[in-house]
Amino acid sequence: MMVFFRIQTRLFCDVYSAFRALSQPERISRWSSLIPKHIEGKKHEKVFWSELSGVLSRFQLEFYVMNCTEETEYCSEIHVLLKCGDEPFQLEEDEKSCLIALIEDLRAHFNKEWCISEFDLSH
């Protein structure tokens, strides 16, 4: 049993573009078919999604948006926490697959086929 499940990705954009892509319904619809009924954003750093539909309906998502490195501002790192209140839960395989697909859709929207690696950030 777990209290949360974390996944992350890197996006080829600044933190403001990443924040808008996660906090504005019209921008969310450009990369995701999952549109939360409730969205709350805080200071270009954190976005909460709740009242989800489909496979992830029992969860809330917390997105943390930050710069990947000081050397470039055009790379954002997104950490996503999947929570089910404060109670421990068992993540089903279809729920995990849906979350991974959601993050991959976000990454593909900004990066296309590119997965930004540590090497890309240091050279």
Biotite code that builds the C-alpha atoms (Angstrom):
import biotite.structure as struc

atoms = struc.array([
    struc.Atom([0.000, 0.000, 0.000], chain_id="A", res_id=1, res_name="MET", atom_name="CA", element="C"),
    struc.Atom([1.175, 3.537, -0.730], chain_id="A", res_id=2, res_name="MET", atom_name="CA", element="C"),
    struc.Atom([0.093, 7.068, 0.145], chain_id="A", res_id=3, res_name="VAL", atom_name="CA", element="C"),
    struc.Atom([1.140, 8.523, -3.233], chain_id="A", res_id=4, res_name="PHE", atom_name="CA", element="C"),
    struc.Atom([2.670, 7.522, -6.565], chain_id="A", res_id=5, res_name="PHE", atom_name="CA", element="C"),
    struc.Atom([5.230, 9.836, -8.220], chain_id="A", res_id=6, res_name="ARG", atom_name="CA", element="C"),
    struc.Atom([6.207, 10.147, -11.869], chain_id="A", res_id=7, res_name="ILE", atom_name="CA", element="C"),
    struc.Atom([8.187, 12.835, -13.675], chain_id="A", res_id=8, res_name="GLN", atom_name="CA", element="C"),
    struc.Atom([9.070, 14.148, -17.106], chain_id="A", res_id=9, res_name="THR", atom_name="CA", element="C"),
    struc.Atom([10.961, 17.017, -18.720], chain_id="A", res_id=10, res_name="ARG", atom_name="CA", element="C"),
    struc.Atom([9.416, 19.457, -21.161], chain_id="A", res_id=11, res_name="LEU", atom_name="CA", element="C"),
    struc.Atom([11.068, 21.608, -23.814], chain_id="A", res_id=12, res_name="PHE", atom_name="CA", element="C"),
    struc.Atom([9.486, 24.869, -22.597], chain_id="A", res_id=13, res_name="CYS", atom_name="CA", element="C"),
    struc.Atom([9.811, 27.434, -19.832], chain_id="A", res_id=14, res_name="ASP", atom_name="CA", element="C"),
    struc.Atom([8.034, 26.997, -16.499], chain_id="A", res_id=15, res_name="VAL", atom_name="CA", element="C"),
    struc.Atom([5.347, 29.524, -17.416], chain_id="A", res_id=16, res_name="TYR", atom_name="CA", element="C"),
    struc.Atom([4.332, 27.594, -20.551], chain_id="A", res_id=17, res_name="SER", atom_name="CA", element="C"),
    struc.Atom([4.344, 24.342, -18.585], chain_id="A", res_id=18, res_name="ALA", atom_name="CA", element="C"),
    struc.Atom([2.214, 25.886, -15.834], chain_id="A", res_id=19, res_name="PHE", atom_name="CA", element="C"),
    struc.Atom([-0.331, 27.225, -18.350], chain_id="A", res_id=20, res_name="ARG", atom_name="CA", element="C"),
    struc.Atom([-0.493, 23.822, -20.092], chain_id="A", res_id=21, res_name="ALA", atom_name="CA", element="C"),
    struc.Atom([-1.448, 22.251, -16.749], chain_id="A", res_id=22, res_name="LEU", atom_name="CA", element="C"),
    struc.Atom([-3.680, 24.969, -15.298], chain_id="A", res_id=23, res_name="SER", atom_name="CA", element="C"),
    struc.Atom([-5.830, 26.266, -18.164], chain_id="A", res_id=24, res_name="GLN", atom_name="CA", element="C"),
    struc.Atom([-8.590, 23.946, -19.444], chain_id="A", res_id=25, res_name="PRO", atom_name="CA", element="C"),
    struc.Atom([-8.331, 25.194, -23.052], chain_id="A", res_id=26, res_name="GLU", atom_name="CA", element="C"),
    struc.Atom([-4.593, 24.380, -23.031], chain_id="A", res_id=27, res_name="ARG", atom_name="CA", element="C"),
    struc.Atom([-5.067, 21.043, -21.268], chain_id="A", res_id=28, res_name="ILE", atom_name="CA", element="C"),
    struc.Atom([-7.460, 19.991, -24.026], chain_id="A", res_id=29, res_name="SER", atom_name="CA", element="C"),
    struc.Atom([-4.654, 20.463, -26.591], chain_id="A", res_id=30, res_name="ARG", atom_name="CA", element="C"),
    struc.Atom([-2.689, 17.528, -25.184], chain_id="A", res_id=31, res_name="TRP", atom_name="CA", element="C"),
    struc.Atom([-5.098, 15.502, -23.019], chain_id="A", res_id=32, res_name="SER", atom_name="CA", element="C"),
    struc.Atom([-8.549, 13.992, -23.280], chain_id="A", res_id=33, res_name="SER", atom_name="CA", element="C"),
    struc.Atom([-8.692, 13.952, -19.453], chain_id="A", res_id=34, res_name="LEU", atom_name="CA", element="C"),
    struc.Atom([-10.006, 17.346, -18.332], chain_id="A", res_id=35, res_name="ILE", atom_name="CA", element="C"),
    struc.Atom([-10.367, 17.756, -14.562], chain_id="A", res_id=36, res_name="PRO", atom_name="CA", element="C"),
    struc.Atom([-13.486, 19.456, -13.228], chain_id="A", res_id=37, res_name="LYS", atom_name="CA", element="C"),
    struc.Atom([-11.464, 21.306, -10.590], chain_id="A", res_id=38, res_name="HIS", atom_name="CA", element="C"),
    struc.Atom([-8.057, 22.933, -11.225], chain_id="A", res_id=39, res_name="ILE", atom_name="CA", element="C"),
    struc.Atom([-6.125, 25.027, -8.746], chain_id="A", res_id=40, res_name="GLU", atom_name="CA", element="C"),
    struc.Atom([-2.766, 26.636, -9.528], chain_id="A", res_id=41, res_name="GLY", atom_name="CA", element="C"),
    struc.Atom([-0.273, 28.270, -7.193], chain_id="A", res_id=42, res_name="LYS", atom_name="CA", element="C"),
    struc.Atom([2.467, 30.726, -8.237], chain_id="A", res_id=43, res_name="LYS", atom_name="CA", element="C"),
    struc.Atom([3.651, 28.946, -11.406], chain_id="A", res_id=44, res_name="HIS", atom_name="CA", element="C"),
    struc.Atom([4.968, 26.140, -9.188], chain_id="A", res_id=45, res_name="GLU", atom_name="CA", element="C"),
    struc.Atom([2.133, 23.800, -8.340], chain_id="A", res_id=46, res_name="LYS", atom_name="CA", element="C"),
    struc.Atom([-1.146, 22.701, -9.947], chain_id="A", res_id=47, res_name="VAL", atom_name="CA", element="C"),
    struc.Atom([-3.807, 20.507, -8.346], chain_id="A", res_id=48, res_name="PHE", atom_name="CA", element="C"),
    struc.Atom([-6.309, 18.486, -10.394], chain_id="A", res_id=49, res_name="TRP", atom_name="CA", element="C"),
    struc.Atom([-9.333, 16.897, -8.745], chain_id="A", res_id=50, res_name="SER", atom_name="CA", element="C"),
    struc.Atom([-12.726, 15.538, -9.737], chain_id="A", res_id=51, res_name="GLU", atom_name="CA", element="C"),
    struc.Atom([-11.190, 13.513, -12.553], chain_id="A", res_id=52, res_name="LEU", atom_name="CA", element="C"),
    struc.Atom([-13.181, 11.208, -14.791], chain_id="A", res_id=53, res_name="SER", atom_name="CA", element="C"),
    struc.Atom([-12.549, 7.696, -16.018], chain_id="A", res_id=54, res_name="GLY", atom_name="CA", element="C"),
    struc.Atom([-9.877, 5.371, -14.649], chain_id="A", res_id=55, res_name="VAL", atom_name="CA", element="C"),
    struc.Atom([-8.314, 8.039, -12.408], chain_id="A", res_id=56, res_name="LEU", atom_name="CA", element="C"),
    struc.Atom([-11.600, 9.253, -10.880], chain_id="A", res_id=57, res_name="SER", atom_name="CA", element="C"),
    struc.Atom([-10.693, 8.289, -7.288], chain_id="A", res_id=58, res_name="ARG", atom_name="CA", element="C"),
    struc.Atom([-7.457, 10.292, -7.345], chain_id="A", res_id=59, res_name="PHE", atom_name="CA", element="C"),
    struc.Atom([-6.144, 13.825, -7.177], chain_id="A", res_id=60, res_name="GLN", atom_name="CA", element="C"),
    struc.Atom([-3.076, 14.865, -9.150], chain_id="A", res_id=61, res_name="LEU", atom_name="CA", element="C"),
    struc.Atom([-0.482, 17.339, -7.889], chain_id="A", res_id=62, res_name="GLU", atom_name="CA", element="C"),
    struc.Atom([1.863, 18.743, -10.547], chain_id="A", res_id=63, res_name="PHE", atom_name="CA", element="C"),
    struc.Atom([5.082, 20.438, -9.419], chain_id="A", res_id=64, res_name="TYR", atom_name="CA", element="C"),
    struc.Atom([6.700, 22.644, -12.079], chain_id="A", res_id=65, res_name="VAL", atom_name="CA", element="C"),
    struc.Atom([10.379, 23.682, -11.878], chain_id="A", res_id=66, res_name="MET", atom_name="CA", element="C"),
    struc.Atom([13.382, 24.563, -14.018], chain_id="A", res_id=67, res_name="ASN", atom_name="CA", element="C"),
    struc.Atom([15.544, 21.570, -14.936], chain_id="A", res_id=68, res_name="CYS", atom_name="CA", element="C"),
    struc.Atom([18.820, 23.423, -14.457], chain_id="A", res_id=69, res_name="THR", atom_name="CA", element="C"),
    struc.Atom([20.221, 26.887, -13.950], chain_id="A", res_id=70, res_name="GLU", atom_name="CA", element="C"),
    struc.Atom([21.995, 26.669, -17.302], chain_id="A", res_id=71, res_name="GLU", atom_name="CA", element="C"),
    struc.Atom([18.813, 26.850, -19.344], chain_id="A", res_id=72, res_name="THR", atom_name="CA", element="C"),
    struc.Atom([15.393, 28.273, -18.610], chain_id="A", res_id=73, res_name="GLU", atom_name="CA", element="C"),
    struc.Atom([13.842, 26.522, -21.600], chain_id="A", res_id=74, res_name="TYR", atom_name="CA", element="C"),
    struc.Atom([13.540, 23.147, -19.910], chain_id="A", res_id=75, res_name="CYS", atom_name="CA", element="C"),
    struc.Atom([10.926, 22.420, -17.265], chain_id="A", res_id=76, res_name="SER", atom_name="CA", element="C"),
    struc.Atom([10.723, 19.420, -15.023], chain_id="A", res_id=77, res_name="GLU", atom_name="CA", element="C"),
    struc.Atom([7.282, 18.193, -14.027], chain_id="A", res_id=78, res_name="ILE", atom_name="CA", element="C"),
    struc.Atom([6.803, 15.947, -11.001], chain_id="A", res_id=79, res_name="HIS", atom_name="CA", element="C"),
    struc.Atom([3.350, 14.434, -10.616], chain_id="A", res_id=80, res_name="VAL", atom_name="CA", element="C"),
    struc.Atom([1.993, 12.971, -7.397], chain_id="A", res_id=81, res_name="LEU", atom_name="CA", element="C"),
    struc.Atom([-1.063, 10.757, -7.641], chain_id="A", res_id=82, res_name="LEU", atom_name="CA", element="C"),
    struc.Atom([-2.958, 10.770, -4.331], chain_id="A", res_id=83, res_name="LYS", atom_name="CA", element="C"),
    struc.Atom([-6.123, 9.232, -2.982], chain_id="A", res_id=84, res_name="CYS", atom_name="CA", element="C"),
    struc.Atom([-6.749, 11.594, -0.060], chain_id="A", res_id=85, res_name="GLY", atom_name="CA", element="C"),
    struc.Atom([-4.465, 10.800, 2.868], chain_id="A", res_id=86, res_name="ASP", atom_name="CA", element="C"),
    struc.Atom([-5.335, 7.120, 2.876], chain_id="A", res_id=87, res_name="GLU", atom_name="CA", element="C"),
    struc.Atom([-2.976, 4.380, 1.631], chain_id="A", res_id=88, res_name="PRO", atom_name="CA", element="C"),
    struc.Atom([-4.085, 2.804, -1.646], chain_id="A", res_id=89, res_name="PHE", atom_name="CA", element="C"),
    struc.Atom([-3.160, 0.068, -4.063], chain_id="A", res_id=90, res_name="GLN", atom_name="CA", element="C"),
    struc.Atom([-2.522, 1.344, -7.588], chain_id="A", res_id=91, res_name="LEU", atom_name="CA", element="C"),
    struc.Atom([-4.137, -0.891, -10.196], chain_id="A", res_id=92, res_name="GLU", atom_name="CA", element="C"),
    struc.Atom([-2.295, -1.613, -13.438], chain_id="A", res_id=93, res_name="GLU", atom_name="CA", element="C"),
    struc.Atom([-4.870, 0.235, -15.581], chain_id="A", res_id=94, res_name="ASP", atom_name="CA", element="C"),
    struc.Atom([-4.596, 3.312, -13.306], chain_id="A", res_id=95, res_name="GLU", atom_name="CA", element="C"),
    struc.Atom([-0.799, 3.276, -13.570], chain_id="A", res_id=96, res_name="LYS", atom_name="CA", element="C"),
    struc.Atom([-1.006, 2.888, -17.365], chain_id="A", res_id=97, res_name="SER", atom_name="CA", element="C"),
    struc.Atom([-3.445, 5.800, -17.610], chain_id="A", res_id=98, res_name="CYS", atom_name="CA", element="C"),
    struc.Atom([-1.168, 8.070, -15.552], chain_id="A", res_id=99, res_name="LEU", atom_name="CA", element="C"),
    struc.Atom([1.884, 7.132, -17.631], chain_id="A", res_id=100, res_name="ILE", atom_name="CA", element="C"),
    struc.Atom([-0.069, 7.788, -20.833], chain_id="A", res_id=101, res_name="ALA", atom_name="CA", element="C"),
    struc.Atom([-1.164, 11.193, -19.489], chain_id="A", res_id=102, res_name="LEU", atom_name="CA", element="C"),
    struc.Atom([2.444, 12.200, -18.769], chain_id="A", res_id=103, res_name="ILE", atom_name="CA", element="C"),
    struc.Atom([3.637, 10.842, -22.124], chain_id="A", res_id=104, res_name="GLU", atom_name="CA", element="C"),
    struc.Atom([0.945, 12.890, -23.898], chain_id="A", res_id=105, res_name="ASP", atom_name="CA", element="C"),
    struc.Atom([2.151, 16.019, -22.093], chain_id="A", res_id=106, res_name="LEU", atom_name="CA", element="C"),
    struc.Atom([5.782, 15.276, -22.957], chain_id="A", res_id=107, res_name="ARG", atom_name="CA", element="C"),
    struc.Atom([4.955, 14.550, -26.605], chain_id="A", res_id=108, res_name="ALA", atom_name="CA", element="C"),
    struc.Atom([2.968, 17.787, -26.870], chain_id="A", res_id=109, res_name="HIS", atom_name="CA", element="C"),
    struc.Atom([6.087, 19.834, -26.082], chain_id="A", res_id=110, res_name="PHE", atom_name="CA", element="C"),
    struc.Atom([8.971, 17.548, -27.072], chain_id="A", res_id=111, res_name="ASN", atom_name="CA", element="C"),
    struc.Atom([7.538, 15.386, -29.874], chain_id="A", res_id=112, res_name="LYS", atom_name="CA", element="C"),
    struc.Atom([9.786, 12.267, -29.789], chain_id="A", res_id=113, res_name="GLU", atom_name="CA", element="C"),
    struc.Atom([12.610, 13.799, -27.726], chain_id="A", res_id=114, res_name="TRP", atom_name="CA", element="C"),
    struc.Atom([13.150, 12.577, -24.151], chain_id="A", res_id=115, res_name="CYS", atom_name="CA", element="C"),
    struc.Atom([15.411, 15.144, -22.446], chain_id="A", res_id=116, res_name="ILE", atom_name="CA", element="C"),
    struc.Atom([18.249, 13.361, -20.659], chain_id="A", res_id=117, res_name="SER", atom_name="CA", element="C"),
    struc.Atom([20.882, 14.487, -18.143], chain_id="A", res_id=118, res_name="GLU", atom_name="CA", element="C"),
    struc.Atom([23.389, 14.595, -21.017], chain_id="A", res_id=119, res_name="PHE", atom_name="CA", element="C"),
    struc.Atom([21.180, 17.087, -22.880], chain_id="A", res_id=120, res_name="ASP", atom_name="CA", element="C"),
    struc.Atom([21.202, 19.396, -19.855], chain_id="A", res_id=121, res_name="LEU", atom_name="CA", element="C"),
    struc.Atom([24.933, 19.316, -19.208], chain_id="A", res_id=122, res_name="SER", atom_name="CA", element="C"),
    struc.Atom([26.332, 19.835, -22.729], chain_id="A", res_id=123, res_name="HIS", atom_name="CA", element="C"),
])
